[in-house]
Structure formats: structure tokens, C-alpha cells
Amino acid sequence: MITHQDQIIQNLFKQVNGMEKIEVYDILLKIETMLRDFKSPIQYEEIKKQIENISIKTNISAVDSYGYCYLHDHCQYMKVYKIKTLLPNFLGGEYLYFITPWQLKLMEYTKDNLKDIFKGNHLQAVIDVFLEVNKVKSKNPVTGRLRLLELLDQIDPD
């Protein structure tokens, strides 16, 4: 028979199923750091409020007077931002933009732009093959991450 604590640990592992081990370590470190600031017993609403406040401060910036962008996903080769506008989005879909370490201008996250940015780069072949087989905005159903960024995370930068 497993203990209550073991059941909680099992539930936590269900939440991180499919993630890279380093991402889980980062999450655990963040939890450990946050626990120092809270009194016992832990109150979920307090933690939720602090996470939202931190996220707003670090990840959201104004695009213009009609919208804002926030970091959606990233890897060592690319950061992907999601744009939210105050104007209604009649066409549906997501407004995704990206930057790379060698291209700091926000570019729309499209197949053509990705091919252009990575042209002549050591990742060109990887990007070309990926885009032939997958849609540019395809996501991993388990982790919710963009598949391209998951692929790029597996490539050693050296």
C-alpha cells in the first residue's frame, strides 16, 4: 500500500510525463525557491497569484497601444513570442513571432521565414527536413511545446 505522500509524488510525475529531465529539475528548483517565501500550510491561491505576478513582470511587453507579446516557448536557437491584440481576431489562429541569437528582429513564425533565417546556417538541413514533414506550428500533444523547438533542444550547440 502506498502512502499519501507517494500518491502525491505519482500525481506530480503524471504532470511532467514526457518532459526532459532538465526541465523538471528547473521546475523543482523554482518550487523550492518559492517555498521559502510562503508560510505553512501552503495556500494555492497565494502561490498562483505570485506566479502570475512574476510571469507578467518577466514575460510580457507592449507591442503598441493595441496589444502585447509574451514569451511562448524557447530553446537555445530561438525564442517564440505570442502576440495578443485588443482588436478582435476574425481569422483565428495564433500570432506567433520569433527571434534567433543572430536575428533579433521579431519575425512572423512562418515556414518561409524560418527557412530564410536558417539559410546558410548549420541547422538549415534540420529545419528543411522538419518543415517538409511537419506543419510549422505543430505541437507535441503531451507537452504542448512546438515540435520544432523540441527538436532544436536535442541538438548540441557545439
Sequence and secondary structure as in RCSB ss.txt:
>XXXX:A:sequence
MITHQDQIIQNLFKQVNGMEKIEVYDILLKIETMLRDFKSPIQYEEIKKQIENISIKTNISAVDSYGYCYLHDHC
QYMKVYKIKTLLPNFLGGEYLYFITPWQLKLMEYTKDNLKDIFKGNHLQAVIDVFLEVNKVKSKNPVTGRLRLLE
LLDQIDPD
>XXXX:A:secstr
   HHHHHHHHHHHHTTT  HHHHHHHHHHHHHHHTTS SS  HHHHHHHHHHHHHHHHEEEEETTEEEEEEEEE
TTEEEEEEEESS  SS S EEEEEETTEEEEEE  HHHHHHHHTTSTTHHHHHHHHHHS TT B TTT  BHHHH
HHHTS   
